[in-house]
Amino acid sequence: MNVKLFLASVFFLVFSGLTYAQQTKTISGTVTDGNQVPLPGAEVKVIDKSIFSVTDFDGNFTLEGVESGDVFRVTFLGFSPQEMEVGSSNEYSVVLQEDAGQLDEVVVVGYGTQKKRDLTGSIVSVDAEEIEKTPTSNAMQSLQGKVPGVQIVSAGSPGNSPTVRIRGLGTYNTDSGDSNVLYVVDGAFYDNIDFLNTKDIKSINVLKDASSSAIYGVRAANGVVIIETKSGKINQKPQFEYDGYTGVQVANNVVKMANAEQFVTMVQESGSEAEQQYILNAMQRYGRSRVNPNVPDVNTDWYNEIMRPGIIQSHSIGVSGGGEQVAYSMGVNYFDQEGILDMKNEYERFNIRSKMDVDISDRFRGGVNAVFSNATKYNPENAAWFKAYFAVPIMPVIDSLNTNATPVRYSNAQNLGYRGIQNPFTDLNYNNDREKIRKLLTNVYFEGDLIEDKLTFKTSYSHNYSAFENRYVNLPFTLGNNFERISSIERQQNNFSNQYWDNTLTYNDEFGDHDLTVLAGHSYRDEAANRFRATGENIRGIRFDSSWYLDFADPLSFSDNVREEFDRIYGLSFFGRIAYDFKDKYLAYGTVRYERSSKFTKDPWGLFPSVGLGWVVSEESFMENVDFLSFWKLRASYGQLGNDNVVASSGTNTIDNVFADFGDQALNGFTSTSVFTDNTWERVVEYNFGTDINMFDDRLNVTADYYIRDTEDAIMPITIPVINVVLQQNAGTIRNQGLELGINWQDNVSEDFSYRIGANLTTINNEVTEINNEEGFINAGSAEFRQITRIGDPIQAFFGYEVEGVYQNQAEVDADPFAANQPEANLMPGDLIYKDQNGDGFINADDRVILGSFLPDFTFGGNIGLNYKAFDFSMSFYGQVGNKILNRKRGEIIFTQDTNMDADLAINRWHGEGTSNTYPSSAGLRKLWNQQLSEFWVEDGDFFRIQNIQVGYTIKSDDLPQTRVYFTAERPFTFFDYNGFDPEVNDGVDRQTYPVPSIYTVGINVKI
Amino acid sequence: MKNLIIKSIYCCLCAVLLLGASACSDKFDTREGQLSSSAIDYTDPSQMIGALIGAYNVVGTRGWEEPLLLSVRGDDVNAGGLGDQQPFADTDQYVYNKDYWMYNSLWNGHYSDIIDLNTAILQIENFMEFMEGEDLERAQQYIAEIKVLRGWLHLNITRTYEDVYIYRTNEPATEIEENGISSKEEVLQFISDEMDEAIPNLPDQRPNERTDLPGGVTMYTAYALKAIANLELENYQAVADATGEIISSGKFSLYPDYYQLFKKPGELSDESLFEIQYSDFGNSTGDSFYHLYAPFGPQGWEPVRENASGGWGFFEPSMKFIKFMIERDDETRLVTSVNFTNRGIQALEDDGVDVPSYVSNTTPSGDVLNDYARAFFSSGKQYLPSVQLTEGRNNYSAGKNYIVMRYAEVLLMYAEAVVRGANGTGMTADQAVNTVRNRAGLGNLSGVTIDDVMDEKFAELAMEWGIRYYDMIRLDNYDELSYDGRSFSAADEYLPYPQAQVDALPLGD
């Protein structure tokens, strides 16, 4: 199809002969802003002619070959364009006025740009200034609380990326990358932008509704984020910029654990003889406390032991500018962040970036862009967060009596009689998990005007190459009690080579009151992944990191420990876009994408159309007299998207190589699957209704959107009965709907003082509307901590008993029919009272209800900014309401009941009539009845957080380059009730979540 | 001139585009990095054994909970592991919870394996289309072997849940629709009939005589399974006939050392009719094919071999069994079946038992058990002495084989059938029982009664796959199961269907 278009354009070209002008002259002029400051790089163009110039450093331009009566137009980003007619004079001075509102602001859309006022979909832009305020390795973190409809869940460990959800959760598999947003960085596709330096980003554009993102077809179902990196401008003086900050990160809201005395009290009340024996063992081993002789003379606060403050720093140097034909931008960045877990846990990244755009001739442009990111990440041993919760406080970190422990005499809870080792320090000090991440983004493009100002052809090729080099070292150690670990090294080499080739043809025309843009394009993608993994054991010289290579491993250990996987998928697509407006009043927009993905074995071709309509009410004559309303637009859109960011379906039975033992000989054989997947696209169908209102001279701006977004044919894990294989199949529909509201007020009170206030609100209603399997529901989580996906409820909602209170005395127990009906439950005072939902007198599986979802009901955010003379101040906040967290750390007592617990539970337990109506007794905690999943284990995750505070001072002096110093407090205060570190738990199950630290930095920015 | 350049640029671009579009179209249809089952060369007879080895692998990958759950309700063994896996301990007390993961996991583990075995049969049938002569016979033998493996899995399932499904194909949905659920009698009859069908195709050898797959299934494995199925059916003549075939073949004999029978030296002995084989192939690193024996092990111990790991304490021989054995003075089998802790010995003494001096917290191989909170005793038949571990391998009982059917059980089934009135071929019941007793160092009995035989089974086969429990429920001997505070009734014989299966399959309630 697009081939035809090309032929047509070639044809067109041949017949579009050039005509030559007759009587001409040369004019010159200067372009300045309202303050007489010259504007370099402004474009000056004679309308309807191919005469074009760009102002130089001093704002000067010359135009050759113009005639009297010609009109030339001067444009400069951020300023209103101005037109002038060529008269008798040869000298012109043009004064451009700054744009009043942001409505003429150009927004990046798929494969092009559009004026913000012409948008019919829901697109939010965040500019560099906002992004840079957050000290982070991943720019998406800075969007938290800023963009309605976008939920960001922070990641605590250095170098890890936050979870980004645009408009709820539209795909079932939340942890496998299927729910990843598509990032389009300068035209290339990514599922992560951790390789970009925050300072290099010019803008982040979030395409929220299906109509806006449909042109990205199969990868757009979870939302699209378009990122532009900074570039230079033609005829711009080189500008040098240094930006650096350094600071410290500390854990906040650390969970207070039960101390030795509280722990011993709990154990004594538990009635468990075995556990009481362990306390005696501890007293025998470590002595009795002098304060309370019934408590061992040890009181370890494990969280305090495993944490440390961490350093963060970032330094960026950049230069951008341009000559007459070439614009350039380049820079380097060094970013370094330590984790707050006291082990080798840090992230270090070095970035190099260069971008060059060349005007080859009047009609042809080209450019290259390259970003290379070289990072080293030492991953944390997250199990430590979990172990520090349940490790008993009556055990020291180091136990000098544990003489069988080598090389360090770490304590081992087994020596006291406990089942597990518990001590997290073996994880911290005997494991080393290094990941070297190298990512290269390269892009080259070529662009030509086939018909000047009207028809443009662009071809663009991108290759992004990522190499992940993992080395996981297990040092050998012994820990007494016959515990020995032999040394091993696991090496992984995962390479990803993704190539994209895009070709577009854009036609742009204005005639009368009509304004039309038509785009047609073709895209080809090739994404290859190679994963190699090998594990070697018994490493010679393991104590020296110079021998941390597989070469030093026992060669026998490689058998069956070497794996290589390869996959490669291809995509081919054709797409088009039409944007039309009439009198700037009636807007229409449509896109279509037709695409094939090799991931699907059934109906591999998908067609994804979208339409949008807009009505700028404020342009109507009947609105002329409404003065306070400067702009009012109503818009509606509909679109379809595909998602191929899912497991590729196999389309056929597959073979696994296995072996079995026959007389101590391993013989090789194979097994074959009996079922397989045969999938087609997940398809998102979305309706969006929105409005944009500007009032009071554009000082107040309100944007509201309501959407209904269905993911049809959603891929869900369907357990095939009997065969007991889980197949990822097209099996249901997931609906997300919600309201997004953003309100911003800004005012320049005087030259010295300006301020702005913004607030936003997002509601999320996630619901599964269809599941096609025998059961009618899908279980998730474990049997003990059941999560369920049912029709009419959110994805993977917590599923258990509603708690009505705690039995306070025997009379209450006796009065309850369950005690008689279910004698095996052996109910006692201090046990939880469950609600008998069906009223049958029994508490059983039928009485379980949905206890909530890890997705919030609504999130809200806001910001305040003040500028007074050289000072600037900004503050933002963020909160969420309605999400639930499974306190899985507490839940560990189900499996190992002799462990420690948080102080809140230890203090507020039921221990006699009237002591608690929410927490069971210590003995009760050890009973199956109370261990069933109920509201007791599932807590509210609501929180409110001061997200960011920044204070800056800018030095403007003739002697000094422009310098700004600033202080940032990131996430200084968080308020919540949840009994954990951090209410930000990605999937709602808090077992070993890395807590998100507070960060305090000072920084300096110098521009020359 | 300019036009010409532009024109040629575009012509080139168009050409490239066309090329690109056509070159990639066939790439869309290949799936790189995936091995499809159609890639097997079915005309190559040497590849056929791969499907059979795959079937043995499937049967070898048993979940750790399976032998525990199959056995725990017997009066020979308790749950131990108090305070952990409470529903497992409840099961031991005949309190059942259909939501408990172990019930579902046992069901799933067995049925998904049955389907995998059926798929392996289909694979061999694919080969058969191209085979003739010896190769064809070999294919028939392989299928017969897999039918024996699949029969054993069906046996476990029907013993546990009573009325269950039979699957002969890898399309369970169709079979459920066509056949529905089968009664326990139907399942057992199916197993027995399948064995009759398999026997002519199987090698007339002891498993350890096989050279192609040492320890693989033979004709006598099928006879043994047929006997077990018919014992469950109380079809004693068929039991006597099937066991008689094994006895009269003269190929089998008891391994002289009862203790070492369950250790490395006793692997693939002349007593073995079927054992699941595990190994680390004598290497301290690299490939291993293990069963997870840790649940059987003691929690705290001082092994002779440094750094040999202990276990979880989830499988505790019962006081009842130990007292029974001490009363009989059945020393060899007691010290083989039970590993003691001092706390356990104390508990016996507190209970008024005169504990003989051979009972000690040191195993015959020198490993010393410390006291641990979970249990008093640990099971000996799943214990491999630490000195028999491969150097560098620390897992509890790492690489030990798991005996499923052995000649002693065959002899005792034969004796039971004959005492219950079946016609024996050759040997008398006395001879069968005494052969077993003599190996354990006990004297002869004469004129054995049914109680003698059942006592002998208790002593000989305790802690092995729930044989004791299934004997007791077959005989409706609920008094024996009502011990140490438990009370057993007919309603407790079978586990409820797992809730997850009730949700997914037409199992009724």
Interface residues (C-beta under 8 A of the other chain):
Chain A: N2 V3 F6 L7 S9 V10 L13 V14 S272 E273 A274 Q277 Y278 Q414 G417 R419 G448 F457 T459 T478 N481 N482 F483 E484 I486 W501 N503 H522 Y524 D526 E537 N538 D554 L556 S557 F558 S559 D560 N561 E565 F566 D567 R568 Y570 L572 R596 S598 P604 A648 S650 G651 T652 N653 T654 I655 V658 F659 A660 D661 F662 G663 D664 Q665 A666 L667 N668 G669 F670 T671 S672 T673 S674 T719 P721 V722 I723 N724 V725 E774 E775 F777 N779 S782 A783 E824 A845 F895 T896 Q897 D898 R926 L928 Q931
Chain B: N3 I6 K7 Y10 C11 L13 C14 L17 L18 G20 A21 C24 K27 F28 D29 R31 E32 G33 Q34 L35 S36 S37 S38 A39 I40 I49 G50 A51 L52 I53 G54 A55 Y56 N57 V58 G60 L82 G83 D84 Q86 P87 D90 V95 D99 Y100 W101 N104 N108 G109 Y111 S112 I115 D116 N118 T119 A120 Q123 Y165 Y167 N170 E171 P172 A173 I176 N208 L213 P214 G215 G216 E267 L268 Q277 Y278 S279 F281 G282 N283 S284 T285 G286 D287 F289 Q299 G300 W301 E302 P303 E306 N307 A308 S309 G310 W312 Y372 A373 R374 G392 N394 Q499 A500 Q501 D503 A504 L505
